[in-house]
Amino acid sequence: MASKFLLFTSAHYYPYGGMDDCKGVFDSAEEAVSHAVNSDTYSGTSNMHLLEIKNEWGPNNGPLVHDYDANGMRVSTHPLSEYIENEDD
């Protein structure tokens, strides 16, 4: 099952910055992180998030949010619903 990865590079994505924070859609997490870390057109990798959208959803197969540090190392992964709930606190 393939996934797509939406790259967000500001402090928060929707509902804070919305789709203006989205820097692209990628076929792999590695491709998205490499694009962010190596880009000269924007900064914000200290607050980099990838939204992983899977082709098939199910009870244990929903969208995920991956948080990365400025060096492109993944520091956490949460279901989208949990991430939004935590951000609203």
N, C-alpha and C positions, 0 to 999 in steps of 0.2 A: 504494500500500500504506500503510495507516494504522498508526500506532504509538500506544502508550499510554506515559505517563511517570509513574513512581512517584517522588515527591519525598521525599528523606531529608535531614534537617537537623541531624544530629549528626555527630560526628567520623567515624564509620564506620558502615556498615550491616552486615548479617549477615556474619560470625557474632558481631560485637561487641554491637550493640544490637538486632539482629533487627528484626522488623516494628514494634516500638515506636517506631523512628526514622522510620517512614513517615508522612508528613503528608497524603497523599492521592494520588489517581490523576487524571491530567489528560490531555486530548486533544492538548495541544501543550506543547513545552518553554517557550515564552513564557508560557503561562498558569500553569504550575507555578512558574516563577521569579518572576513578578509576585505570585503568592500568597505566596511565601516572603518576598520583600522587603517587601511591604506588610502582613504579618501582625503583629498586636500580641499574639497568643496564645502565641507561642514565639519563641525566638531560636536562632541556630545557623547563620545564613546564611553565616558565615565558613567553614563546612564543609559546604556544600550539594552534594548529589549528585542527579543524576537517573538512574534506571535506565530505559532505553528498551527496551520490549518491542515487537517487530514482529509483525504478524499472520502473516507467512509467514517461516519460517526457512530458511536454506540455508547453504552453505559460507562465504559472505561476507556473511551476513545475520543474525548472531546478536545477542543482547542487547548493548547498549552502556552504559557508564557515562560520564556527562558531569559534570565537576567545574566548579563555579562559585565565583567570589569573592563577597565580601559585598555587592558592588554589582550582582550578577546578571550578570556577564560570564563567559562560558565560558572556562576556562583550559586544559582538556584533555578529550580523549575517548579511551576505551580499550575494547576488547572486555571483557565481564564476566570471562571466564576470566583474562585478563591482569591485570585490576585486582585480582582476588582473590589471584592468585599474588604480586603485588607487595606487597599488604597483609600477606600471611603471612610475608614476609621480615623 
